[in-house]
Amino acid sequence: MWLAAPIMLLNVALMRRLPKAYQAELFWRDIPSWIKAGENVTRTLVFALPLFMRLDLSQTAGLLLYVIGTVVYSLAWVAQIARPNGAWSTSPWGFLAPAYTPAIWLVAIGVIGRSLLLPIPYTPWIYVALSAVFLAFHNAHAAIVYRRNY
C-alpha cells in the first residue's frame, strides 16, 4: 500500500485542477461499458494487490524506477495543468501521457513487491500483467476522450 498511496494522493490533490477534458463528468461520458468495466475492475485489483505484497526494499533498481516513474507521471499531469492548450497537451502523446506513464511505476511496484502475504502462488509477473491489462483499458479510454476533444 505504501507504493500505491502516493499516486492515489497525487490524483486526489490534482483532481480539481485538471483540464476540462479530464474532469470526471466529461472523461467518463460516452465510454463503452466494456471499457469502463474492464478499466474499473483492473484498476481496483492493481491498487488493492499492493495491500497484500511483501515489499523487498533491497530492490534498489525497483525503488529508483518507482521514484522516476512517479516523477514522470507527476510531470505529465503538471504539463496538462500548466498549459492545457499548449502543443504538448493537445497532442496525442501529451494528452495520453498521464495514461501511459503509470507503466513505469506499476512495473516498479511489481519489482519491489516480490511476494504476497497470502499463501497463494505469486510471481511479480502477475502484477505486471494485470497492470498491462489495466493500462490497455485506461489508454483506450483516454484515446476515446482525446479523439472526442481534439
C-alpha positions as CSV (number, residue, x, y, z in Angstrom):
1,M,0.0,0.0,0.0
2,W,2.9,2.3,0.7
3,L,3.7,2.4,-3.0
4,A,0.2,3.0,-4.3
5,A,-0.7,5.6,-1.7
6,P,1.5,8.5,-3.1
7,I,-0.1,8.0,-6.5
8,M,-3.6,8.0,-5.1
9,L,-2.9,11.1,-3.0
10,L,-1.4,12.9,-6.1
11,N,-4.5,12.1,-8.1
12,V,-6.8,13.4,-5.3
13,A,-4.7,16.5,-4.9
14,L,-4.8,17.4,-8.6
15,M,-8.4,16.3,-9.4
16,R,-9.9,19.8,-9.3
17,R,-7.1,21.4,-11.2
18,L,-7.3,19.1,-14.2
19,P,-8.3,20.5,-17.6
20,K,-11.9,20.2,-18.6
21,A,-11.4,17.0,-20.8
22,Y,-10.1,15.2,-17.7
23,Q,-13.0,16.2,-15.4
24,A,-15.0,13.1,-14.3
25,E,-18.3,14.1,-15.9
26,L,-16.7,14.6,-19.3
27,F,-14.0,11.9,-19.0
28,W,-16.5,9.1,-18.4
29,R,-19.1,10.4,-20.9
30,D,-19.9,8.0,-23.8
31,I,-17.2,5.4,-22.9
32,P,-18.3,1.9,-24.0
33,S,-19.4,-0.1,-20.9
34,W,-16.9,-2.9,-21.6
35,I,-14.0,-0.4,-21.4
36,K,-15.5,1.2,-18.2
37,A,-16.0,-2.2,-16.6
38,G,-12.5,-3.5,-17.6
39,E,-10.8,-0.4,-16.5
40,N,-12.5,-0.2,-13.1
41,V,-12.1,-3.9,-12.3
42,T,-8.5,-4.0,-13.2
43,R,-7.8,-0.6,-11.5
44,T,-9.3,-2.0,-8.3
45,L,-7.1,-5.1,-8.5
46,V,-3.9,-3.1,-9.4
47,F,-4.4,-0.8,-6.4
48,A,-5.6,-3.4,-4.0
49,L,-3.0,-6.1,-4.6
50,P,-0.1,-4.0,-3.1
51,L,-2.0,-4.2,0.2
52,F,-1.0,-7.9,0.3
53,M,2.5,-7.5,-1.0
54,R,5.6,-8.2,0.9
55,L,8.0,-5.4,-0.1
56,D,11.6,-6.2,-0.9
57,L,13.2,-2.8,-0.2
58,S,16.6,-4.2,-1.2
59,Q,15.5,-3.9,-4.8
60,T,17.2,-0.5,-5.3
61,A,16.6,-0.7,-9.1
62,G,12.9,-1.1,-8.4
63,L,12.9,1.7,-5.9
64,L,14.7,4.0,-8.3
65,L,12.3,3.0,-11.1
66,Y,9.4,3.8,-8.8
67,V,10.8,7.3,-8.0
68,I,11.5,8.0,-11.6
69,G,8.1,6.7,-12.6
70,T,6.3,8.8,-10.0
71,V,8.2,12.0,-11.1
72,V,7.5,11.3,-14.8
73,Y,3.8,10.7,-14.0
74,S,3.6,13.8,-11.9
75,L,5.2,15.9,-14.7
76,A,2.7,14.5,-17.2
77,W,-0.1,16.0,-15.0
78,V,1.8,19.2,-14.3
79,A,2.2,19.8,-18.1
80,Q,-1.6,19.3,-18.6
81,I,-2.5,21.7,-15.7
82,A,0.1,24.4,-16.5
83,R,-0.6,24.6,-20.3
84,P,-3.8,22.7,-21.1
85,N,-4.0,24.3,-24.6
86,G,-0.3,24.0,-25.4
87,A,1.1,22.0,-28.3
88,W,2.2,19.1,-26.0
89,S,-1.0,18.9,-24.0
90,T,-3.2,18.9,-27.1
91,S,-1.0,16.3,-29.0
92,P,-1.9,12.6,-28.7
93,W,1.4,11.9,-26.8
94,G,0.9,14.8,-24.4
95,F,-2.8,14.2,-23.7
96,L,-2.3,10.5,-23.2
97,A,0.9,10.9,-21.1
98,P,-1.0,10.6,-17.8
99,A,-2.5,7.3,-19.0
100,Y,0.7,5.6,-20.3
101,T,3.4,6.9,-17.8
102,P,2.0,4.8,-15.0
103,A,3.6,1.9,-16.7
104,I,6.9,2.9,-15.1
105,W,5.8,3.0,-11.5
106,L,3.5,0.0,-11.9
107,V,6.4,-2.2,-13.2
108,A,8.4,-0.8,-10.2
109,I,5.7,-2.0,-7.8
110,G,5.9,-5.4,-9.5
111,V,9.7,-5.5,-9.0
112,I,9.6,-4.4,-5.3
113,G,6.5,-6.5,-4.4
114,R,8.2,-9.8,-4.9
115,S,5.8,-11.9,-2.9
116,L,2.4,-11.8,-1.2
117,L,1.5,-12.0,2.4
118,L,-1.2,-14.5,1.4
119,P,-0.5,-18.3,1.0
120,I,-1.2,-18.4,-2.7
121,P,1.2,-18.8,-5.7
122,Y,2.5,-15.5,-6.9
123,T,5.2,-14.0,-9.1
124,P,5.8,-10.3,-9.9
125,W,4.8,-11.0,-13.5
126,I,1.2,-11.5,-12.3
127,Y,1.2,-7.9,-11.1
128,V,2.9,-6.6,-14.2
129,A,0.5,-8.5,-16.5
130,L,-2.5,-7.2,-14.5
131,S,-1.1,-3.7,-14.8
132,A,-0.7,-4.1,-18.5
133,V,-4.4,-5.1,-18.9
134,F,-5.4,-2.1,-16.8
135,L,-3.3,0.2,-18.9
136,A,-4.7,-1.2,-22.1
137,F,-8.2,-0.3,-20.9
138,H,-7.1,3.0,-19.4
139,N,-5.3,4.1,-22.5
140,A,-8.2,3.1,-24.8
141,H,-10.4,5.2,-22.6
142,A,-8.0,8.2,-22.8
143,A,-7.7,7.8,-26.5
144,I,-11.5,8.0,-26.9
145,V,-11.5,11.2,-24.8
146,Y,-8.7,12.6,-26.9
147,R,-10.5,11.9,-30.2
148,R,-13.7,13.4,-28.8
149,N,-11.9,16.7,-27.8
150,Y,-9.3,17.2,-30.5
